[in-house]
Amino acid sequence: MKIISMIPARYSASRFPGKLMQDLGGKTVILRTYEATVETQLFDDVFVVTDSEIIFNEIVKNGGKAIMSKKEHECGSDRIAEAVADLDIDIVVNVQGDEPFTEVTSLKKLIEVFKEDPDKQIDLASLMVHITDPEEINNPNTVKVIVDNFNFALYFSRSPIPYPRDTNAPVKYYKHKGVYAFRKEAILDFYRLPMKPLEASEKIECIRYLEYGKRIKMVETDVQGVEIDTPEDLERAKKLWK
């Protein structure tokens, strides 16, 4: 089984343009993420895939591997699908470019999902974290996920799900972490299939998989990590790096 990692990287992020080229302990955020992913030693290869010459040059000049997207893409999954279409691989793991604190144990759990699925019943796997802070539960920037008894995703939303009509019900809230592992066929299907209304409404790309009947295995982790979406997140990351 050949397993690679792809790190999709846009320069013009809407909330924090140029965030991947910001300094984090003497290196850029995207270079930190790339190096941390390589250092896990979990992958046969690691690439940054980008539409930005600035990011492409940053990786290549530091000895890394990067791929330039051939056209504009709406989301990271589309960018990865284009990049892997002609590669001889089985599994591709999407590591977010704005998460430089790559965590080995969680990535191992994702990869293990496919090693324990010889009949290829699982199309993709992703991470979720139990959250209890009401502010985070209600924050639309935090994507929540609900799962069935076997930890297959039922739905993702920016709204609090489930809705707490009965506040005494013993439900747990889970934050979806945007780290995915895909079978190659699943991500190519995603690329070919048009966006449907639920994905368009929520602006959550993994909903497309659910709308087309794909099976997403969610893996629980207790590692929150640091996603750099705002200048404040970057300052928090700098403190952690020290």
N, C-alpha and C positions, 0 to 999 in steps of 0.2 A: 504494500500500500504506500503510494507516494504522497506525502503530505507537505504542502508549502504554505507559507504565510504571505498574504498581500496586505499592504498598508495603503488604503486609498487616502490621497492627500490633495485637498483643494487649497489654493492660496486665499481666495476671496470668500472666507466664511462670513456669513451674514451678521452674526453677533460680535465677532472679534476678527476683523480682516487681518490677514498676515500672522495669525496667532502661531502657526507652525514654525515660523521663522524667528519667533521671539527667543531671547536668551534664557537658558535654564542651566545655571551652574557652569557657564563657559561654553556651552554648545546649544544649538537650536533645539527646539522641542521635537521637531520631526527627526533629527539625527539621534537624539536621545531615545526616541521610540524605536527607531530602526535598530540601533545597537542593542537595546534591551531585548528586542525580539530575537535577534541573532544569538544572543548570549544564552537564551533558554535552551539551545541545542535540541529543540523539539522538531525542527523542520528540515526537510531536504534542501530547501531554498527559501530565501526571504527577499521580497521586492517591495519598493515603494512605487505605486502607480498614481500618476499625477497629470494634471493638465497645465501645470506651471513649470516653465523653464527654470525659474528661480529655485523651486524645490528639487527638480530633477538634477540641476547642477550641484546643489548642496549635498545630495546623497552621493553622486558619482565622484565628486572631487575628494570626498572623504572615504573612498574605497568601497562604497556600497553599490547595490544594484537597484536601478530605477527603470521604469517603463513610462513613456509618454503616451497618454491617451490619444487616440486618433480623432476623436470627436467629443463634443460636449455631452455631459451626462447629468441626469437629474439627481442621481444618488450614488453612493459608494458601491453598492452591489452591481449596478450597471457598469461602472468603471472596471471593477474586478472581472466581471463576465467577459468583457471585451479582451482583457489582458490574458485570460486563461484559455480562451477559445481554442488556441492551437497548441497548448501545452499538454504534454503527456503526464497527467496527474490524476489522482483519485479524490483527494480532499484538499480544499483551500480554506485556510483560517483567516478571517478578516480581523486584523488588529487595528483599532482606531488610532489615527495619527496624532490625536490630541491626548493620548493616554500614555505618557512616558514611563509610568511605573508599572510596566508589564509584569504580571504575576504568574509564575510558572505553574503552581498547583492547579489553578483554575483552567489554564490552557490544557494541561494534561487531562483533566476531567473531560473537557470537550472532545479531545482526540479519542479518549477511551470509549466514548459513546459509539463511535463507528467501528472500533475494534470488537465491540460486543454486539454488533448488529450484522451477522453474516448474511442474513436474508435481505439486507438493504431496505428495511422498512422505514428507516428514519432518513428524511431528506436533508435536514439541517439541525444543528444544535446551537444553543445560545445560553448566556448566563443570566441569572437573576439573584438579587440580594434582598433579604428581608429588611424592610424599613418600618420604623415606628413613629418617626417625627411627623406630626400632623401637617406642618408646613411643607415638608417634602412630599407627602402623600397628595397634597392639593396643588403642588406646583406643576403647571403644564409643561415645564421644561424637563420634568422627570417622567419618563415613560413607564407606566405600570403594566404588569402582565398578570393574568389569571390562568391557572393550569388545572388539568383534571387530576384524578388520583394517581396517574402514572407520570405526572410531570410533563405532559404534552400541553403546549400552549393552546388556550381556548380563544384568547383575545388580548390585544395590546391597546392601551389608550393613554392619552394625556390627562384624562379625567381620573378621579379616584375610582378604581374598580377593585372589589365590588362597592357599590354605593352603600354607605352605612345607614340604611333606614332603621335597622335595629342595632343600636350601638353596643348592645350586650352580646351580639353574636360573636363567637370566637374565630373571626376570620383574620388572616394574615395578609399584609400588603407586601408586594414584591416589586422592586425596581428592576427594570430591564436594563442590563448593561449591553452596549452595542458591540459585543464581541461575538462573532458568529463562526461556525465551522460548517461548510457546505460540501455536499457531494457535487462534483463538477456538473453532472447532468441537471441538478436542481438549480444552480445559479445560472446556467445557460437557459433553462426554461424561464426563469425570472426575467432575463434580458429580452426574451422574445415575446413575452406576454404583456399586453397593455395594462396600464394602471386602471384600477377600478375605483368606484366611489368611496369606499371606506378608507382606502389608503390615501386618496386625494384629500379627504376631509381631515383625517388625523395627522397627515404628513409623517407617517411611520411606515417605512418601506417593507418591514417584515409582514405587515398585514396582507400584502399582495400574495405571499405564500399561502396564508390561510384561506384567502378568497378563492384560490385555485386548488385547494384541497391538499396542499403539502403538509407533512407532519414535522412539527418543530419540537424537539426534545429540549426542555429547559433543565439546566444544571444549576443547582443552588450553590452559591459561594458566599463566604462571609467577608470577602475582601471588597471594600467599597471602591478603592482606587481614587484617582484624581483626574477628572475630565476637565480639560482647559477650554471652557466655553466663553469666559469673560476675563478681563484684566484682573479681577479679584481672584479668580481661580489660579491665575498665573502666579500671583503673589503668594498664595497658599502653597502652590507647588514648589516655589523657591525656598520657602521655609522648611518644607519637608525634605528637599534635596540636601539642605545643609545638615 
